[in-house]
Structure formats: structure tokens, C-alpha cells
Amino acid sequence: MRRIAHWVGGKSVPGTSGRSGPVWNPATGERQASVDLASAAEVDHAVDVARAAFPDWRATSLSARAEVMFRFREVLAANREDLAFLVSAEHGKVLTDALGEVARGLENVEFACGVPHLLKGGYSEQAAPGLDVHSVRQPLGVVAGVTPFNFPAMVPLWMIANALACGNTFVLKPSERDPSAPMFLAELLREAGLPDGCFNVVNGDAGAVDRLLEHPDVAAVSFVGSTAVAEHVHETGTRNGKRVQALGGAKNHMLVMPDADLDVAADAAVGAAYGSAGERCMAISVLLVYESVADDLIARIRARIPRIRMGPAAEHESEMGPLITAEHRDRVAGHLADASAEGATVLVDGREDVPAGGFFLGPSLIDGVRPGMRCYDEEIFGPVLAVTRIGGYEEGLRLINENRYGNGTAIFTRDGGAARRFEFEVDAGMVGVNVPVPTPVGYYSFGGWKASLFGDRHMYGPEGVDFYTRSKVVTARWPDPASSAIDLGFPQTR
């Protein structure tokens, strides 16, 4: 059986802990590989290698670092189909979806290619007589990333592109459920000319994460995953003196105004709820619909669901693949049973008529969902769309703002005034206007509010550069030696 090891010091390194985990084929339910799980000692070794590589990489000129990023962009683009295939094979998402993931990750590399401009500091001449002040941004040192199973290529690229371009060295702990894509990224970085030791991958479980959070030589940790783990990562990392950005879960609402084009809204809801089998932190999981148009919109959504072609990613006609594991599928399916018990109506039950074998769950639609029901309150992370009927805009806005999560949200309307008001009043970090999945482009930054984010910096884009650097201010005077004198007073600028 294929064995997936670690990547340390520019090469694949077999694990020594004696522990391993399964990597499943979600489309068949069969085990396709074994992944080594790192011990604390193996994590320490990866950090030591990254620490040793840091001084030379930090001293590398901005132009040379940018050149590596440009070459990485080229080899990544040239190998995008191979990378997408690895994502599909281990995650289960269809190839077109995986190619889209790679394309969005590529945006972050393109942004990082501009690092000479992004790291420009400030300069103030004659801040006081004969005194000049300038500021620079410098890398932190060894930084770490912990990434989820749902985007095994894109989310690592959110982190590593900016972190490396800014002069840091990196230790990545990807999801052990689909680890091949991050290992392939390591190979592409080596091909692009990144010096050995600057990027390292340790495959592992919670023990590896905790060691990174405690390690004294790790300066910062980036995390994407569930809210419970994000909170743990933030609390543990900051308690150990680290800079932490931890992106948690979501419960994204889509508010449909009565003037919206209902066909457009139905298409958007189906795509945003069931794309990637709903395993997206930006998936729409709650549809807030005016009572006056609810039946009409629901009918349009129900008519579209049977057209979704569900099947293995290897079949080119497939539009929606399986979930990542049997356990996760069963947990998501449990929400359908609970919804019926709590008084909601399951209009489309994804447990029925699914492909044989694998971890499939079909698109599901639930009506009559209200706060207090489990399917409303919890992040489902699967192909389940809940419909909550509302009496007006104020009720819809209140439901969004009262929710514990604040990742993304969307409004569908033809009224510019209503859209602008929604942008201003809604409590969420990413907002879409007639856009159901408002994931920011690579030169903005990604992140939510409330229980969707722990830390004070969003990911990638300008805030990513801020996160992976720290500011240093230099105050300099070059006096005439003949005028030098002792001054015990507090420094003045006037």
C-alpha cells in the first residue's frame, strides 16, 4: 500500500513514530494509502530544520525571493491538473471543483510575487532637527500552518505564499485525511528553487498540532478548521507567546428579497449549498426567504436538485462527489433525522438514492427551520440547505446578526438601496451582493467575525503580509561631532 511520509529539509522523510493513519478513497470506501503520523520529536526536528534555514532565507534579497515565487507560480500552473487529481482522489470533490481550488490558490502566489512592493516601509526626513525616522517590516522566523481536509491545496497556499515571500520559513501540518496535495506542493517549491529547509511538512494528528503550538521556536501559527479547535489553537498558541490567526466554523445565511430574480437565486442557492458536497466554510447553509416568495423559490430549488449528477470524481460527468469519510457522512445525515424530530420538514432527503459504495450523501433540503433546531444552530458541513421563512428584512437581518458565527453572508435583490443597507448593517466578515460565495480575491483578505475568527488578522492578501511580518522603526541622527553633548532630558521633536 502506498505510504505518505513527511517532507523535511527538501526531501521526503519516512516517519519514525511507528504510528500511521488511513487515507480513504471517498468514492469507493476503500483504503488507498497510509500516512505517517509524526511524534513530538519529529515535529521538533522539522522546526529545527526550518530554524536553521531561516537566517539565509531572511537575508535573501526581495528580488530573489520574488523570483522564487514567480517560478513557483509557473510550475504550479503547469502542474495544476496533477495537483487537482490528487485533491479529487483523496478528498472526493470532482475534478472541475478541484481545478477551481487550485486556481484560487494560484491567486495567492501571484499576490506574493509582488513582495518587493508589499514590504516597502516608510521614511520621514527631518522628523526633528537632523533626525530621520524610517520603518521596515521584517519576517518573524519559523511559522507554522495547520490546514483542513476540505481544501488541501488552496488553504496551504493561503498561508505559505505570503509567509515564504516575506522571508519566513514554514512548517505545515496538513489534514491527515488527504495529505498528498501538500506533499506535491513541497516538490513544486523545491523545483521553483526554494532552498531546502524553508518549507517542511509534518503529517500528524492532534499531538503534532499541540507540539507546534507549544514549541518555543515557532513564532506564529495559522489555522483553518472547526470553531472548537480554532479556539483551542488560539488560546494555546497565545498562551505560549505566539501570534495566532485561527479561522473557525460558519453558518452562512443567504437573504432573498422578494424583488430578487428567483431563478438566479435558485441557481445560486443550489450551487453554494451543494458544491463540493457542502464541505466549504463559505457554503450557504441557511436560506432566509420572505414568506411571500418562499413556496415559489423552494419549488425552483427542488426542480434543480434532481439534475445534479452525483458520482465519483473519476467519472467526468459527475458534478458532486462524496463526503470525506463515512463518519462525517453519518454525522451530516444525522441532522436530517433530527430535523424531522424537531418539527422541520425534510423536502429532499439525501440519504435516498445515493451511489453504491463510498461516502455519498445526496443534496438535502429542509423547510420550516428555526433557531433552536440543531440543523439551524450547528455547522453541518455537508450538502444540506435549510430554509427559514421570514416576514421581512428586519427579521432576516436580526437572525444573521444574532447567529454566533459571522463568516460569510449574501443578499439577493434588485434594489441597490437594500443591498447597500445590508452591507452596512450585517455582522459578517465577507458579504456577497447577488454573489452566494463571496470568497475574496487574492489581493484582499479572507476571514469572518465572531466565532468564525480567533485573532486579529484575516488570512492572505494585505492582512496576511501584516501577520507574517513585524514592524521595526529606526530613529537616526548623524550629528556633527563638534556639536555632540550629553542631554538627560526626554527626547523632543520640536
C-alpha positions in Angstrom: 0.0 0.0 0.0 1.2 3.5 -0.8 2.9 5.2 2.1 2.8 9.0 2.6 5.8 10.3 4.6 6.9 13.8 5.8 8.8 16.4 3.9 11.8 17.9 5.8 14.9 19.6 4.5 13.9 19.4 0.9 13.1 15.7 0.7 10.6 13.0 1.7 11.4 11.6 5.1 9.8 8.4 6.4 8.2 8.6 9.8 9.8 7.1 12.8 7.0 7.2 15.3 5.6 3.8 14.3 2.1 5.4 14.0 0.1 5.8 10.8 -3.4 6.6 9.7 -5.6 5.6 6.8 -6.2 7.6 3.7 -9.5 6.6 2.2 -10.9 6.8 -1.3 -14.2 8.5 -0.5 -15.8 7.4 -3.8 -15.3 3.7 -3.1 -14.9 3.5 0.7 -11.6 1.6 0.2 -8.3 2.5 1.9 -5.9 3.8 -0.7 -2.8 4.8 1.3 -1.2 5.0 4.7 0.1 8.3 6.1 2.8 8.5 8.8 1.8 10.4 11.9 4.6 12.5 13.5 5.8 12.2 17.0 6.7 15.3 19.0 10.3 14.5 18.3 9.7 14.5 14.6 7.9 17.9 14.8 10.8 19.2 16.8 13.2 18.1 14.0 11.2 19.8 11.3 11.2 23.0 13.4 14.9 22.7 13.9 15.5 22.4 10.2 13.3 25.4 9.5 15.1 27.4 12.1 18.5 26.6 10.6 17.2 27.6 7.1 15.8 31.0 8.3 18.9 33.2 8.5 20.0 32.6 4.9 16.4 32.9 3.6 15.7 36.0 5.5 18.9 37.6 4.1 17.9 36.6 0.6 17.1 39.8 -1.4 13.5 40.7 -2.1 14.1 40.3 -5.8 15.4 36.8 -5.4 12.5 35.8 -3.2 10.1 37.2 -5.7 11.9 35.3 -8.4 11.2 32.0 -6.5 7.6 33.0 -6.2 7.4 33.7 -9.9 8.9 30.3 -10.7 6.6 28.7 -8.2 3.6 30.3 -10.0 4.8 28.8 -13.3 5.4 25.3 -12.1 2.2 25.3 -10.1 0.2 26.4 -13.2 2.0 23.8 -15.3 1.1 21.1 -12.9 -2.4 22.2 -11.9 -4.1 19.2 -13.4 -1.9 16.7 -11.5 -2.4 18.7 -8.3 -6.2 18.7 -8.8 -6.2 15.0 -9.5 -4.5 14.4 -6.1 -7.2 16.6 -4.4 -10.0 14.7 -6.1 -8.6 11.3 -5.4 -8.3 11.8 -1.6 -10.9 14.4 -0.8 -13.6 13.2 -3.3 -14.5 16.5 -4.9 -15.0 16.4 -8.7 -12.1 17.4 -10.9 -13.6 20.7 -12.0 -14.1 21.7 -8.4 -10.5 20.7 -7.6 -9.2 22.7 -10.6 -11.1 25.7 -9.2 -9.5 25.2 -5.8 -6.0 25.2 -7.4 -6.9 28.4 -9.4 -7.9 30.3 -6.3 -4.7 29.1 -4.6 -2.7 30.3 -7.5 -4.1 33.8 -7.0 -2.3 33.9 -3.6 1.0 33.0 -5.2 0.5 35.8 -7.8 -0.1 38.3 -5.0 3.1 37.1 -3.2 5.1 37.7 -6.3 4.7 41.4 -5.5 6.6 41.1 -2.2 9.2 43.9 -3.1 6.3 46.3 -3.2 4.4 44.8 -0.4 7.3 45.2 2.1 8.1 48.8 1.3 8.4 50.7 4.5 8.0 54.4 5.3 10.6 57.2 5.7 10.3 60.6 7.3 13.1 63.0 6.7 13.9 65.8 9.3 11.4 64.5 11.9 13.4 66.7 14.2 16.5 68.8 13.5 19.0 66.5 11.9 16.9 63.4 12.8 15.3 61.0 10.3 12.8 58.1 11.0 12.1 55.1 8.9 10.1 51.9 9.3 10.6 48.4 7.9 8.7 45.1 8.0 10.8 42.1 8.9 9.9 38.3 9.0 9.0 36.6 12.2 11.2 33.4 11.9 9.7 29.9 11.8 6.0 30.0 11.3 3.5 27.1 11.2 0.2 26.3 9.4 -2.5 23.8 10.3 -4.9 23.2 7.4 -8.2 21.4 6.9 -9.3 18.5 4.7 -11.8 20.4 2.6 -9.2 22.5 0.6 -5.9 20.5 0.8 -4.2 22.7 -1.9 -5.8 26.1 -1.6 -5.7 26.7 2.1 -1.9 25.9 2.4 -1.3 28.3 -0.5 -3.3 31.0 1.5 -0.5 30.7 4.1 2.8 29.6 2.6 2.9 32.1 -0.4 2.9 35.2 1.8 4.9 33.6 4.6 7.7 32.5 2.4 7.8 35.6 0.3 8.1 37.7 3.4 11.2 35.8 4.5 9.9 33.3 7.0 10.4 29.5 7.0 7.4 27.3 7.3 6.3 24.0 8.9 2.9 22.8 7.6 0.7 20.2 9.4 -2.0 19.4 6.8 -5.0 17.2 7.3 -4.1 13.6 7.7 -7.2 12.7 5.7 -5.9 14.0 2.3 -2.1 14.7 2.7 -0.8 14.1 -0.9 -1.6 17.6 -2.3 0.5 19.4 0.3 3.4 17.0 -0.3 3.2 17.7 -4.0 3.3 21.5 -3.3 6.6 20.8 -1.4 8.0 19.2 -4.5 6.9 22.1 -6.7 8.5 24.6 -4.3 11.8 22.7 -4.5 11.5 22.7 -8.3 10.9 26.5 -8.1 14.2 27.0 -6.3 13.2 27.4 -2.7 16.2 26.5 -0.6 16.0 23.2 1.3 14.5 23.5 4.8 12.5 26.6 4.1 9.3 24.6 3.7 8.5 21.4 5.6 5.5 19.2 6.0 4.8 17.0 9.1 1.8 14.8 8.7 0.1 14.0 12.0 -2.9 14.4 14.3 -3.7 16.5 17.3 -0.5 15.7 19.0 1.5 17.3 16.2 -0.7 20.3 16.4 -0.2 20.7 20.1 3.6 20.4 19.8 3.7 23.2 17.2 1.6 25.3 19.5 4.0 24.8 22.4 7.3 24.8 20.6 9.4 27.8 21.7 10.9 28.3 18.2 7.6 28.7 16.4 6.7 32.4 16.2 3.3 32.2 14.7 0.5 29.7 13.8 -2.2 29.9 11.1 -5.1 27.6 11.4 -8.3 26.8 9.5 -10.8 24.3 10.8 -13.7 24.0 13.2 -14.6 26.6 15.8 -13.9 24.4 18.8 -10.4 23.6 17.5 -9.8 27.2 16.4 -10.5 28.4 19.9 -8.1 25.8 21.3 -5.4 26.8 18.8 -5.8 30.5 19.6 -5.8 30.0 23.4 -2.9 27.6 23.5 -0.8 29.4 20.9 -1.2 32.9 22.5 -0.6 31.4 26.0 2.8 30.2 24.6 3.6 33.7 23.3 2.8 33.1 19.6 1.0 35.2 17.1 -2.1 33.3 16.0 -4.8 33.6 13.4 -7.4 30.8 13.7 -10.3 30.6 11.3 -13.3 28.6 12.7 -16.6 27.4 11.5 -19.6 29.1 9.8 -23.3 29.2 9.4 -23.7 31.3 6.3 -27.1 32.8 5.5 -28.4 33.9 2.1 -31.2 36.5 2.4 -33.5 36.5 -0.6 -35.6 39.7 -1.0 -39.0 39.5 -2.7 -37.8 41.5 -5.7 -34.9 39.1 -6.5 -34.8 37.2 -9.7 -35.9 33.8 -8.3 -34.3 31.7 -11.0 -30.9 33.4 -10.3 -31.4 33.0 -6.6 -32.3 29.3 -7.0 -29.3 28.6 -9.2 -27.1 30.4 -6.6 -28.5 28.6 -3.6 -28.1 25.2 -5.3 -24.5 25.9 -6.3 -23.5 27.4 -3.0 -25.2 24.7 -0.8 -24.2 21.6 -2.7 -20.9 22.4 -4.4 -18.1 20.3 -3.1 -20.8 18.3 -1.2 -21.2 21.3 1.1 -17.8 20.8 2.6 -16.9 24.5 2.4 -16.8 27.1 5.2 -18.3 29.5 2.8 -21.2 27.2 1.7 -24.7 28.6 2.1 -26.5 26.5 4.7 -29.5 28.7 5.6 -31.8 30.3 3.1 -33.8 33.3 4.6 -36.8 33.8 2.3 -39.7 36.1 2.5 -42.9 34.1 3.2 -44.5 35.7 0.1 -42.0 34.1 -2.3 -40.9 31.1 -0.3 -43.0 28.4 -2.0 -42.0 29.7 -5.4 -38.3 29.7 -4.6 -38.4 26.3 -2.9 -40.2 24.8 -6.0 -37.4 26.1 -8.2 -34.7 24.7 -6.0 -36.5 21.3 -5.8 -36.7 21.2 -9.6 -33.0 21.7 -9.9 -31.8 19.2 -7.3 -32.5 16.0 -9.4 -30.4 17.5 -12.2 -27.3 17.4 -10.1 -25.1 14.5 -11.3 -23.7 12.8 -8.2 -20.9 10.3 -8.5 -17.1 9.5 -8.3 -14.7 12.3 -9.3 -13.2 9.9 -11.8 -16.4 10.0 -13.8 -16.2 13.2 -15.9 -20.0 13.7 -15.9 -20.0 13.9 -12.0 -20.9 17.3 -10.6 -20.9 16.4 -6.9 -18.8 13.8 -5.1 -18.9 12.0 -1.8 -18.1 13.3 1.7 -14.6 12.8 3.1 -15.3 9.9 5.5 -18.0 7.5 6.5 -18.1 9.1 10.0 -18.6 12.5 8.6 -21.3 11.4 6.2 -23.2 9.7 9.1 -22.9 12.9 11.2 -24.3 15.0 8.5 -27.1 12.6 7.8 -28.0 12.7 11.5 -29.1 16.3 11.0 -31.8 15.1 8.7 -33.2 12.7 11.3 -33.0 15.4 14.0 -34.7 18.0 11.8 -37.8 15.8 11.3 -37.9 15.1 15.1 -37.7 18.8 15.9 -40.6 19.7 13.6 -39.0 20.7 10.3 -39.9 19.2 7.0 -37.3 17.3 5.0 -38.4 18.0 1.4 -35.4 16.3 -0.2 -33.7 13.5 1.7 -30.1 13.0 0.6 -30.0 9.6 2.3 -32.1 8.2 -0.6 -30.9 7.0 -4.0 -27.2 7.5 -3.5 -24.5 5.7 -5.5 -23.4 2.4 -4.1 -20.2 2.3 -2.2 -18.3 5.3 -1.0 -19.3 8.0 1.4 -22.1 9.6 -0.6 -24.9 11.8 0.7 -27.2 13.5 -1.8 -28.4 17.1 -1.8 -30.9 17.7 1.0 -33.5 20.4 1.5 -35.3 21.2 4.8 -38.2 23.6 5.2 -39.6 25.2 8.4 -36.2 25.5 10.1 -36.0 27.9 13.0 -33.3 28.9 15.6 -33.1 26.4 18.4 -33.2 23.4 16.0 -29.9 21.5 15.7 -29.8 21.9 11.9 -30.0 25.6 12.3 -27.7 26.2 15.2 -24.8 23.9 14.3 -22.4 24.0 11.4 -23.4 21.0 9.2 -20.5 21.0 6.7 -22.4 18.9 4.2 -25.0 19.1 1.4 -27.9 20.3 3.5 -29.8 23.5 2.8 -32.2 24.8 5.5 -35.0 27.2 4.6 -36.1 29.7 7.2 -39.2 31.7 6.3 -39.2 35.4 7.4 -41.7 38.2 7.4 -39.3 41.0 6.3 -35.8 42.4 6.1 -35.5 43.3 9.7 -36.2 39.8 10.8 -33.7 38.4 8.3 -31.0 40.8 9.4 -31.7 40.0 13.1 -31.3 36.3 12.5 -28.0 36.7 10.8 -26.6 39.1 13.4 -27.8 37.0 16.3 -26.0 33.9 15.0 -22.8 33.0 16.8 -21.0 32.8 13.5 -20.1 35.7 11.2 -18.1 34.2 8.4 -19.9 35.0 5.2 -23.4 36.1 4.1 -25.2 37.1 1.0 -28.2 39.1 -0.2 -30.1 38.6 -3.4 -32.1 41.7 -4.6 -32.5 44.1 -7.5 -32.7 47.0 -5.0 -29.4 48.9 -4.7 -30.6 50.7 -1.6 -31.5 47.5 0.2 -28.1 45.9 -0.8 -26.2 48.9 0.5 -28.1 48.9 3.7 -27.4 45.2 4.1 -23.7 45.7 3.5 -23.6 48.4 6.2 -25.7 46.6 8.9 -24.8 42.9 8.6 -22.3 41.5 11.1 -20.2 39.2 9.0 -16.7 39.5 7.7 -17.5 38.7 4.0 -20.6 39.9 2.2 -22.0 39.0 -1.2 -24.5 41.1 -3.2 -26.0 38.7 -5.7 -22.9 36.6 -5.1 -23.6 33.5 -2.9 -20.0 32.6 -2.1 -18.2 35.9 -1.6 -14.6 34.5 -1.1 -12.3 37.5 -1.6 -9.9 37.6 -4.5 -6.2 37.1 -3.6 -5.4 40.8 -3.2 -8.0 41.3 -0.4 -8.1 39.1 2.7 -10.2 36.2 3.9 -11.8 36.0 7.3 -15.0 36.2 9.3 -16.2 37.8 12.6 -17.5 36.5 15.9 -17.0 32.7 16.4 -15.6 32.3 12.9 -12.3 34.0 13.7 -9.9 34.0 16.7 -7.1 36.5 16.4 -7.0 40.0 14.9 -5.8 39.3 11.4 -7.6 37.8 8.4 -5.8 35.4 6.1 -3.8 36.1 2.9 -3.7 39.4 1.0 -2.6 42.5 2.8 -3.5 41.2 6.2 -1.5 38.1 5.5 1.6 40.2 4.9 0.9 42.0 8.2 0.5 38.8 10.0 3.8 37.2 8.8 5.9 40.4 9.5 6.5 42.8 12.3 7.3 46.4 12.1 10.6 48.0 13.2 11.0 51.7 13.5 14.5 53.2 13.3 15.3 56.8 14.5 18.7 58.0 13.3 20.8 61.2 13.7 24.2 61.8 12.2 25.4 64.9 14.2 28.5 66.9 13.7 31.0 65.5 16.2 31.8 69.1 17.2 28.3 69.7 18.4 27.9 66.5 20.4 26.8 67.0 24.0 25.1 65.0 26.8 21.3 65.6 27.2 19.5 64.0 30.1 16.1 65.3 29.1 13.3 63.4 27.4 13.8 63.2 23.6 11.9 66.1 21.9 10.9 66.6 18.2 10.5 70.3 18.4 
